């Protein structure tokens, strides 16, 4: 595997570990959401554990909508500012 995020090999390995862990975490949450039929598990604010700071603020239909909106905005910002050379 030759995935290079940064030039420093130690930092690159750490970032790849974090990315892999996040992907496994999301896969587990998706499977759990399907099994439990609970879409609130996939709420971005719950994934970030923001409820530790603001309990039950985002656990509603409106909270899920705001969560999806924030994820889309973050994705678009990253897409716009990420300079990827083909």
HELIX and SHEET records of a PDB file:
HELIX    1   1 UNK A    9  UNK A   36  1                                  28    
HELIX    2   2 UNK A   39  UNK A   42  5                                   4    
HELIX    3   3 UNK A   44  UNK A   47  1                                   4    
HELIX    4   4 UNK A   50  UNK A   52  5                                   3    
HELIX    5   5 UNK A   61  UNK A   81  1                                  21    
END                                                                             
